[in-house]
Amino acid sequence: MTTWDIGPQRRTGRALAVLVTAAAALVLALAAVGIWSGAAPEPHGGHAVHASADAVPAGAAVSRPATNVTPLSCEKLPNVPGKSITTALVQFPPNAHSPRHRHPGSVMAFVIKGIVRSQLEGGPVGTFGAGQTWFEPPGAIHLFAENASATEPAEILAIFVADDDCGPLVIRD
């Protein structure tokens, strides 16, 4: 039996894992040689991409800086009908905090620089440094994500696999 005889679900999962890993490796390689600056390109294929930065209601007291989410691309996955992959740069200024939220699809987070603390509901607090990753299943409650440093910025590359409408990346509860 070859790998292609194992059924569509397993084949799709492997293809997504390879795609996510390749996207993260490409961004790191481009950043390392100074080609990738983190600036958002125009979306490909005419798909709309929606930013989902942490917003604070007007008049609310702000005790910590918010994260800044910059979508980099959104592409339909031709081998996974109805799904797309979106990559986004999430910047954490010093002491930044992202409150409780969830995402409409699967998320793989890759720390580009700094140290980020993160916790999913029911799990322990994780501390992740440059080159480390974590995964969030679709709809999982992300209790928080924060920059562990009060003086240095942090950045992550977030790779979302969700419905192919390239809609909002963050859902507030």
C-alpha positions as CSV (number, residue, x, y, z in Angstrom):
1,M,0.0,0.0,0.0
2,T,1.3,3.4,-0.9
3,T,0.8,6.6,1.1
4,W,-1.9,7.7,-1.4
5,D,-4.0,4.6,-0.5
6,I,-4.7,5.6,3.1
7,G,-7.8,7.7,2.6
8,P,-8.6,11.4,2.1
9,Q,-8.6,12.6,5.7
10,R,-5.2,11.3,6.5
11,R,-3.8,12.5,3.1
12,T,-5.3,16.0,3.8
13,G,-3.8,16.2,7.3
14,R,-0.4,15.3,6.0
15,A,-0.6,17.9,3.2
16,L,-1.6,20.6,5.6
17,A,1.2,19.7,8.0
18,V,3.7,19.9,5.2
19,L,2.3,23.2,3.9
20,V,2.3,24.8,7.4
21,T,5.9,23.7,8.0
22,A,7.0,24.9,4.6
23,A,5.4,28.3,5.1
24,A,7.1,28.8,8.5
25,A,10.5,27.7,7.1
26,L,10.2,30.0,4.1
27,V,9.4,33.0,6.2
28,L,12.3,32.3,8.5
29,A,14.7,31.8,5.6
30,L,13.6,35.0,3.9
31,A,13.9,37.0,7.2
32,A,17.3,35.5,7.9
33,V,18.7,36.8,4.5
34,G,16.9,40.2,4.8
35,I,14.4,39.6,2.0
36,W,11.3,39.4,4.1
37,S,10.6,42.5,6.1
38,G,7.2,41.6,7.6
39,A,5.4,44.2,5.5
40,A,2.1,43.0,4.3
41,P,1.8,42.3,0.5
42,E,-1.3,42.7,-1.4
43,P,-3.6,39.7,-1.0
44,H,-3.3,37.1,-3.8
45,G,-6.1,35.9,-6.0
46,G,-8.4,38.8,-5.2
47,H,-9.4,37.4,-1.7
48,A,-10.2,39.9,1.0
49,V,-8.1,39.6,4.1
50,H,-9.4,41.0,7.4
51,A,-7.1,42.1,10.2
52,S,-8.2,41.2,13.7
53,A,-6.1,43.3,16.1
54,D,-7.0,43.4,19.8
55,A,-9.4,46.3,20.2
56,V,-10.2,48.2,23.4
57,P,-13.7,49.8,23.7
58,A,-13.7,53.6,23.6
59,G,-13.4,55.0,27.1
60,A,-11.9,51.8,28.6
61,A,-8.8,51.9,30.8
62,V,-5.8,50.4,29.1
63,S,-3.4,48.8,31.4
64,R,-1.3,46.8,28.8
65,P,-0.5,47.3,25.2
66,A,-2.5,45.2,22.7
67,T,-1.1,42.9,20.0
68,N,-1.0,43.9,16.4
69,V,-2.2,41.4,13.8
70,T,-1.1,41.9,10.2
71,P,-2.4,39.4,7.6
72,L,0.3,38.5,5.1
73,S,-1.6,36.3,2.7
74,C,-4.7,34.2,2.3
75,E,-5.0,31.4,-0.3
76,K,-7.6,28.8,-1.1
77,L,-6.3,25.2,-0.6
78,P,-7.0,23.5,-3.9
79,N,-6.5,20.0,-2.4
80,V,-8.8,20.8,0.6
81,P,-12.1,22.0,-0.9
82,G,-13.8,24.8,1.2
83,K,-10.6,25.7,3.2
84,S,-7.9,28.3,3.0
85,I,-4.6,29.0,4.6
86,T,-3.9,32.5,6.0
87,T,-0.6,33.6,7.4
88,A,-0.4,36.6,9.7
89,L,2.4,38.4,11.6
90,V,1.4,39.0,15.3
91,Q,3.5,41.7,16.9
92,F,3.6,41.9,20.7
93,P,5.0,45.2,22.0
94,P,6.8,45.0,25.3
95,N,4.3,43.8,28.0
96,A,1.5,43.3,25.4
97,H,-1.4,41.0,26.2
98,S,-4.1,39.4,24.1
99,P,-7.2,38.5,26.1
100,R,-9.4,35.4,25.9
101,H,-10.5,34.5,22.4
102,R,-10.8,31.7,19.9
103,H,-10.2,31.1,16.2
104,P,-12.5,29.8,13.5
105,G,-10.0,27.1,12.3
106,S,-6.7,25.4,13.2
107,V,-3.8,27.6,14.2
108,M,-0.1,26.9,14.2
109,A,2.0,29.7,16.0
110,F,5.7,30.0,15.4
111,V,7.7,32.4,17.5
112,I,10.0,34.6,15.4
113,K,11.5,36.6,18.2
114,G,11.1,37.2,21.9
115,I,9.3,35.1,24.4
116,V,5.5,34.6,24.3
117,R,3.4,33.0,27.1
118,S,0.2,31.3,26.0
119,Q,-2.5,29.2,27.6
120,L,-5.4,27.2,26.1
121,E,-8.4,26.4,28.3
122,G,-7.7,23.1,30.2
123,G,-4.0,23.3,29.5
124,P,-0.9,24.6,31.3
125,V,0.7,28.0,30.6
126,G,3.3,27.6,27.9
127,T,6.4,29.7,27.5
128,F,7.7,29.8,23.9
129,G,11.0,31.3,22.6
130,A,12.2,32.0,19.1
131,G,11.9,28.9,16.9
132,Q,9.3,27.2,19.1
133,T,5.7,26.5,18.1
134,W,2.3,25.7,19.5
135,F,-1.0,24.4,18.0
136,E,-4.6,25.5,18.6
137,P,-7.4,23.2,17.5
138,P,-10.4,24.8,15.8
139,G,-12.6,26.7,18.3
140,A,-10.3,26.1,21.3
141,I,-10.5,28.8,23.9
142,H,-7.2,30.7,24.0
143,L,-7.2,32.1,27.5
144,F,-4.4,34.6,26.8
145,A,-1.2,35.2,24.9
146,E,1.3,37.8,26.2
147,N,4.8,39.1,25.7
148,A,6.8,37.7,28.6
149,S,9.1,40.8,28.5
150,A,8.3,44.3,29.7
151,T,11.2,45.7,27.7
152,E,11.6,43.7,24.5
153,P,9.1,43.1,21.6
154,A,8.0,39.6,20.5
155,E,6.6,38.4,17.2
156,I,4.9,35.2,16.0
157,L,3.9,33.9,12.6
158,A,0.4,32.5,12.9
159,I,-0.8,30.1,10.2
160,F,-4.6,29.6,10.1
161,V,-6.4,26.9,8.2
162,A,-10.1,27.8,8.1
163,D,-13.1,28.3,5.8
164,D,-12.0,29.8,2.5
165,D,-13.7,33.1,2.9
166,C,-10.6,34.6,4.5
167,G,-12.8,36.0,7.2
168,P,-12.0,37.3,10.7
169,L,-9.1,35.5,12.4
170,V,-10.1,36.2,16.0
171,I,-13.4,35.6,17.7
172,R,-14.0,37.4,21.0
173,D,-16.0,35.6,23.7
